[in-house]
Amino acid sequence: MIRIKRAYEQPARGDGHRVLVDRLWPRGVSKATAHVGEWLKDLAPSDQLRKWFAHDPERFPEFRTRYRKELSQPAPRALLRALAERARRSTVTLVYAAHDEHHNNAVVLASLLKRRLSRAARTTPTAASRPGT
C-alpha cells in the first residue's frame, strides 16, 4: 500500500515504512521527529526541474511529464522497483515537504508506484490459479 504525507504532519503507526522523497531536508523538521526510515534523494526531481517547477500548479502537467522522464533512467527505476516491492508487502508512506498536497513530486511517485502494484497484481497468479494447486 502506498500513502503520501507531508513531513510536517505527525507520524502515525499506520504509516509503515516512511520514505522522504525530496532532495532537500524539510525546513524546521528534525531527523528525530520525522521518523523517516529512508531518504531517497535519487527519487526526487533534479534541482533543475525542481527550480523550474517552483510549485506552480499551472506547470504541474509539464512537471509530471519531465519528472517521469527523469524517473525512467536506470538508477531511479531500480529504486522504484524496490519501493514497489516493499509496498506490495506492507505500507509505504512517501514523505514530502511541499505545501501543495496535490501538485508535488510525491503525488507523481505515488501514481507510478500504484500503477506498478496494479500491474504486478494482474500478472501474478494467485495460489488457486497456479498449476498443481
GROMACS elastic network, one bead per residue, 0.5 to 0.9 nm:
[ bonds ]
;  ai    aj funct       b0    kb
    1    84     6  0.88421   500
    1    86     6  0.88716   500
    1    87     6  0.51478   500
    1    88     6  0.64011   500
    1    89     6  0.78799   500
    1    90     6  0.61733   500
    1    92     6  0.61563   500
    1    93     6  0.83231   500
    1   114     6  0.79245   500
    1   117     6  0.84867   500
    2    84     6  0.85453   500
    2    87     6  0.62155   500
    2    88     6  0.87628   500
    2    90     6  0.86725   500
    2    91     6  0.59878   500
    2    92     6  0.50974   500
    2    93     6  0.58569   500
    2    94     6  0.74177   500
    2   110     6  0.64100   500
    2   111     6  0.89863   500
    2   113     6  0.73983   500
    2   114     6  0.68274   500
    3    15     6  0.74470   500
    3    91     6  0.74031   500
    3    92     6  0.61947   500
    3    94     6  0.61116   500
    3    95     6  0.86515   500
    3   110     6  0.71754   500
    4    15     6  0.88349   500
    4    92     6  0.83293   500
    4    93     6  0.51476   500
    4    95     6  0.59225   500
    4    96     6  0.76539   500
    4   106     6  0.65954   500
    4   107     6  0.73342   500
    4   110     6  0.71862   500
    5     8     6  0.83306   500
    5     9     6  0.69430   500
    5    11     6  0.86954   500
    5    15     6  0.86775   500
    5    93     6  0.66590   500
    5    94     6  0.62401   500
    5    95     6  0.50693   500
    5    96     6  0.64863   500
    5    97     6  0.85991   500
    5   101     6  0.84239   500
    5   106     6  0.85096   500
    6     9     6  0.55299   500
    6    10     6  0.87235   500
    6    94     6  0.83752   500
    6    95     6  0.55513   500
    6    96     6  0.50090   500
    6    97     6  0.54693   500
    6    98     6  0.71498   500
    6    99     6  0.78808   500
    6   101     6  0.77680   500
    7    10     6  0.78202   500
    7    11     6  0.83201   500
    7    20     6  0.80021   500
    7    26     6  0.68048   500
    7    29     6  0.74303   500
    7    34     6  0.66340   500
    7    95     6  0.55150   500
    7    96     6  0.54404   500
    7    97     6  0.52690   500
    7    98     6  0.85235   500
    8    11     6  0.87720   500
    8    26     6  0.81903   500
    8    28     6  0.86858   500
    8    29     6  0.70799   500
    8    34     6  0.80375   500
    8    96     6  0.86251   500
    8    97     6  0.70852   500
    9    12     6  0.89430   500
    9    34     6  0.88942   500
   10    33     6  0.83810   500
   10    34     6  0.80920   500
   11    14     6  0.84762   500
   11    15     6  0.68266   500
   11    18     6  0.85845   500
   11    33     6  0.81830   500
   11    34     6  0.71299   500
   11    35     6  0.67794   500
   11    36     6  0.89545   500
   12    15     6  0.54315   500
   12    16     6  0.81445   500
   13    16     6  0.65216   500
   14    91     6  0.75915   500
   15    18     6  0.64467   500
   15    91     6  0.64882   500
   15    92     6  0.66003   500
   15    93     6  0.55298   500
   16    90     6  0.70245   500
   16    92     6  0.54929   500
   16    93     6  0.65557   500
   17    36     6  0.76124   500
   17    37     6  0.61430   500
   17    38     6  0.80545   500
   17    86     6  0.87629   500
   17    87     6  0.87487   500
   17    90     6  0.79771   500
   17    91     6  0.63341   500
   17    93     6  0.60798   500
   17    94     6  0.85689   500
   18    34     6  0.88246   500
   18    35     6  0.70270   500
   18    37     6  0.53610   500
   18    38     6  0.67081   500
   18    39     6  0.87200   500
   18    91     6  0.86948   500
   18    92     6  0.59746   500
   18    94     6  0.61018   500
   18    95     6  0.64846   500
   19    36     6  0.57065   500
   19    37     6  0.59508   500
   19    39     6  0.56634   500
   19    40     6  0.68480   500
   19    92     6  0.72530   500
   19    93     6  0.61222   500
   19    94     6  0.50435   500
   19    95     6  0.56122   500
   19    96     6  0.86203   500
   20    23     6  0.85476   500
   20    25     6  0.82780   500
   20    36     6  0.63966   500
   20    37     6  0.80780   500
   20    38     6  0.62961   500
   20    40     6  0.61119   500
   20    41     6  0.76923   500
   20    44     6  0.89740   500
   20    93     6  0.85002   500
   20    94     6  0.60220   500
   20    96     6  0.60400   500
   20    97     6  0.87643   500
   21    24     6  0.88765   500
   21    38     6  0.87447   500
   21    39     6  0.63578   500
   21    40     6  0.53868   500
   21    41     6  0.60095   500
   21    42     6  0.80682   500
   21    43     6  0.60536   500
   21    44     6  0.54206   500
   21    45     6  0.88882   500
   21    94     6  0.63421   500
   21    95     6  0.60419   500
   21    96     6  0.59583   500
   21    97     6  0.89208   500
   21   105     6  0.78270   500
   21   106     6  0.67788   500
   21   109     6  0.86928   500
   22    25     6  0.68726   500
   22    26     6  0.80191   500
   22    39     6  0.78426   500
   22    40     6  0.73671   500
   22    41     6  0.58644   500
   22    42     6  0.86071   500
   22    43     6  0.75944   500
   22    45     6  0.76016   500
   22    95     6  0.78594   500
   22    96     6  0.59238   500
   22    97     6  0.72501   500
   22   105     6  0.79379   500
   22   106     6  0.83314   500
   23    39     6  0.86111   500
   23    40     6  0.78334   500
   23    42     6  0.74263   500
   23    43     6  0.80643   500
   23    44     6  0.53165   500
   23    45     6  0.72094   500
   23    46     6  0.78021   500
   23    47     6  0.78117   500
   24    27     6  0.84020   500
   24    41     6  0.77478   500
   24    44     6  0.88831   500
   24    97     6  0.88478   500
   25    28     6  0.88444   500
   25    29     6  0.78754   500
   25    31     6  0.88701   500
   25    39     6  0.89096   500
   25    97     6  0.81289   500
   26    29     6  0.57621   500
   26    30     6  0.84061   500
   26    96     6  0.77059   500
   26    97     6  0.54765   500
   26    98     6  0.86650   500
   27    30     6  0.84628   500
   27    97     6  0.80593   500
   29    32     6  0.83390   500
   29    33     6  0.67826   500
   29    34     6  0.63894   500
   30    33     6  0.54046   500
   30    34     6  0.61336   500
   31    34     6  0.51500   500
   31    35     6  0.67869   500
   31    36     6  0.73655   500
   32    35     6  0.61438   500
   32    36     6  0.84333   500
   33    36     6  0.84576   500
   34    37     6  0.89760   500
   36    39     6  0.70242   500
   36    95     6  0.79850   500
   39    42     6  0.87514   500
   40    43     6  0.56205   500
   40    44     6  0.71735   500
   40    79     6  0.82412   500
   41    44     6  0.52464   500
   41    45     6  0.84238   500
   42    45     6  0.78511   500
   42    46     6  0.83540   500
   42    75     6  0.77865   500
   42    76     6  0.63047   500
   42    79     6  0.81520   500
   43    46     6  0.87656   500
   43    70     6  0.88150   500
   43    71     6  0.70043   500
   43    75     6  0.87979   500
   43    76     6  0.56990   500
   43    77     6  0.87662   500
   43    79     6  0.73043   500
   43    80     6  0.78178   500
   43   109     6  0.83109   500
   44    47     6  0.86782   500
   44    50     6  0.86297   500
   44    67     6  0.86398   500
   44    71     6  0.87366   500
   44   105     6  0.70515   500
   44   106     6  0.85481   500
   45    48     6  0.80030   500
   45    49     6  0.60128   500
   45    50     6  0.57764   500
   45    66     6  0.89642   500
   45    67     6  0.61288   500
   45    70     6  0.73590   500
   45    71     6  0.83383   500
   45   105     6  0.70873   500
   46    49     6  0.52234   500
   46    50     6  0.60087   500
   46    51     6  0.85056   500
   46    67     6  0.82857   500
   46    70     6  0.78967   500
   47    50     6  0.50242   500
   47    51     6  0.60118   500
   47    52     6  0.84573   500
   48    51     6  0.53327   500
   48    52     6  0.61651   500
   48    53     6  0.86718   500
   49    52     6  0.50369   500
   49    53     6  0.60554   500
   49    54     6  0.85380   500
   49    63     6  0.73919   500
   49    66     6  0.76582   500
   49    67     6  0.75048   500
   50    53     6  0.52683   500
   50    54     6  0.61761   500
   50    55     6  0.79494   500
   50    63     6  0.85175   500
   51    54     6  0.51760   500
   51    55     6  0.84849   500
   52    55     6  0.85900   500
   52    59     6  0.87823   500
   52    63     6  0.84597   500
   53    56     6  0.59552   500
   53    57     6  0.84802   500
   53    59     6  0.61463   500
   53    60     6  0.72088   500
   53    62     6  0.86107   500
   53    63     6  0.62168   500
   54    57     6  0.89043   500
   54    59     6  0.85421   500
   55    58     6  0.87441   500
   55    59     6  0.77496   500
   55    60     6  0.76310   500
   55    98     6  0.78032   500
   55    99     6  0.86912   500
   55   100     6  0.75974   500
   55   103     6  0.69708   500
   55   104     6  0.70281   500
   56    59     6  0.54160   500
   56    60     6  0.66582   500
   56   103     6  0.80136   500
   57    60     6  0.50670   500
   57    61     6  0.82081   500
   57   100     6  0.85689   500
   57   102     6  0.85995   500
   57   103     6  0.60396   500
   57   104     6  0.88697   500
   58    61     6  0.73240   500
   58    62     6  0.85803   500
   59    62     6  0.55680   500
   59    63     6  0.59573   500
   59    64     6  0.86207   500
   60    64     6  0.59234   500
   60    65     6  0.85670   500
   60   103     6  0.61761   500
   60   104     6  0.78319   500
   61    64     6  0.51759   500
   61    65     6  0.64504   500
   61    66     6  0.88309   500
   62    65     6  0.50901   500
   62    66     6  0.61942   500
   62    67     6  0.84141   500
   63    66     6  0.51767   500
   63    67     6  0.58238   500
   63    68     6  0.83914   500
   63   104     6  0.89382   500
   63   105     6  0.86805   500
   64    67     6  0.51020   500
   64    68     6  0.60219   500
   64    69     6  0.85739   500
   64   104     6  0.87026   500
   64   105     6  0.77772   500
   64   108     6  0.64464   500
   65    68     6  0.52918   500
   65    69     6  0.63810   500
   65    70     6  0.88914   500
   66    69     6  0.50817   500
   66    70     6  0.64137   500
   66    71     6  0.87598   500
   67    70     6  0.50108   500
   67    71     6  0.62122   500
   67    72     6  0.86836   500
   67   105     6  0.78438   500
   67   108     6  0.80399   500
   68    72     6  0.62202   500
   68   108     6  0.77867   500
   68   109     6  0.85012   500
   68   112     6  0.85109   500
   69    72     6  0.51436   500
   69    73     6  0.72885   500
   70    73     6  0.58805   500
   70    76     6  0.77471   500
   71    74     6  0.80079   500
   71    75     6  0.81544   500
   71    76     6  0.51891   500
   71    77     6  0.60126   500
   71    80     6  0.82319   500
   71   109     6  0.89104   500
   72    75     6  0.84136   500
   72    76     6  0.67490   500
   72    77     6  0.57009   500
   73    76     6  0.58657   500
   73    77     6  0.59995   500
   73    78     6  0.87224   500
   74    77     6  0.50782   500
   74    78     6  0.61871   500
   74    79     6  0.87956   500
   75    78     6  0.52881   500
   75    79     6  0.65092   500
   75    80     6  0.87963   500
   76    79     6  0.50048   500
   76    80     6  0.60955   500
   76    81     6  0.85363   500
   77    80     6  0.50269   500
   77    81     6  0.61167   500
   77    82     6  0.86784   500
   78    81     6  0.50490   500
   78    82     6  0.62896   500
   78    83     6  0.86072   500
   79    82     6  0.51603   500
   79    83     6  0.60845   500
   79    84     6  0.85147   500
   80    83     6  0.50312   500
   80    84     6  0.59739   500
   80    85     6  0.84896   500
   80   109     6  0.84274   500
   80   112     6  0.84475   500
   80   113     6  0.70430   500
   80   116     6  0.89517   500
   81    84     6  0.51658   500
   81    85     6  0.62209   500
   81    86     6  0.87185   500
   81   113     6  0.83128   500
   81   116     6  0.82108   500
   82    85     6  0.50971   500
   82    86     6  0.62943   500
   82    87     6  0.86658   500
   83    86     6  0.50717   500
   83    87     6  0.61368   500
   83    88     6  0.85612   500
   83    92     6  0.79383   500
   83   113     6  0.77984   500
   84    88     6  0.60654   500
   84    89     6  0.88428   500
   84    92     6  0.87604   500
   84   113     6  0.57184   500
   84   114     6  0.79162   500
   84   116     6  0.67782   500
   84   117     6  0.64192   500
   85    88     6  0.50514   500
   85    89     6  0.67816   500
   85    90     6  0.89333   500
   85   117     6  0.80490   500
   86    89     6  0.53969   500
   86    90     6  0.62218   500
   86    91     6  0.78209   500
   86    92     6  0.72979   500
   87    90     6  0.50221   500
   87    91     6  0.54585   500
   87    92     6  0.53943   500
   87    93     6  0.88920   500
   87   113     6  0.83748   500
   87   117     6  0.79214   500
   88    91     6  0.78585   500
   88    92     6  0.89862   500
   88   117     6  0.65701   500
   88   120     6  0.88586   500
   88   121     6  0.89300   500
   94   106     6  0.62289   500
   94   107     6  0.88194   500
   94   109     6  0.82126   500
   94   110     6  0.74643   500
   95   106     6  0.72291   500
   96    99     6  0.89343   500
   96   104     6  0.81504   500
   96   105     6  0.79152   500
   96   106     6  0.63354   500
   97   100     6  0.88921   500
   97   104     6  0.89817   500
   98   101     6  0.70246   500
   98   103     6  0.84136   500
   98   104     6  0.65335   500
   98   105     6  0.86927   500
   99   103     6  0.89330   500
   99   104     6  0.86255   500
  100   103     6  0.56869   500
  100   104     6  0.67286   500
  101   104     6  0.67750   500
  101   106     6  0.88703   500
  101   107     6  0.79340   500
  102   106     6  0.89927   500
  102   107     6  0.66500   500
  103   106     6  0.85054   500
  103   107     6  0.68514   500
  103   108     6  0.84336   500
  104   107     6  0.56529   500
  104   108     6  0.69970   500
  105   108     6  0.51373   500
  105   109     6  0.61903   500
  105   110     6  0.85635   500
  106   110     6  0.59050   500
  106   111     6  0.84379   500
  107   110     6  0.51747   500
  107   111     6  0.62202   500
  107   112     6  0.87502   500
  108   111     6  0.51952   500
  108   112     6  0.63444   500
  108   113     6  0.86935   500
  109   112     6  0.51388   500
  109   113     6  0.60860   500
  109   114     6  0.84922   500
  110   113     6  0.50950   500
  110   114     6  0.59581   500
  110   115     6  0.84477   500
  111   114     6  0.51994   500
  111   115     6  0.61507   500
  111   116     6  0.86477   500
  112   115     6  0.51400   500
  112   116     6  0.62561   500
  112   117     6  0.87312   500
  113   117     6  0.61860   500
  113   118     6  0.85408   500
  114   117     6  0.50185   500
  114   118     6  0.60452   500
  114   119     6  0.85641   500
  115   118     6  0.50372   500
  115   119     6  0.61467   500
  115   120     6  0.85413   500
  116   119     6  0.51602   500
  116   120     6  0.61007   500
  116   121     6  0.85697   500
  117   120     6  0.50508   500
  117   121     6  0.60840   500
  117   122     6  0.86646   500
  118   121     6  0.51227   500
  118   122     6  0.63488   500
  118   123     6  0.88060   500
  119   122     6  0.51739   500
  119   123     6  0.63020   500
  119   124     6  0.86043   500
  120   123     6  0.51968   500
  120   124     6  0.58840   500
  121   124     6  0.53514   500
  121   125     6  0.79690   500
  121   126     6  0.89670   500
  122   125     6  0.76381   500
  125   128     6  0.80291   500
  125   129     6  0.60372   500
  125   130     6  0.62167   500
  126   129     6  0.53578   500
  126   130     6  0.64244   500
  127   130     6  0.53371   500
  127   131     6  0.85646   500
  127   133     6  0.67460   500
  128   131     6  0.82107   500
  128   133     6  0.61646   500
  129   132     6  0.88007   500
  129   133     6  0.74252   500
  130   133     6  0.59827   500
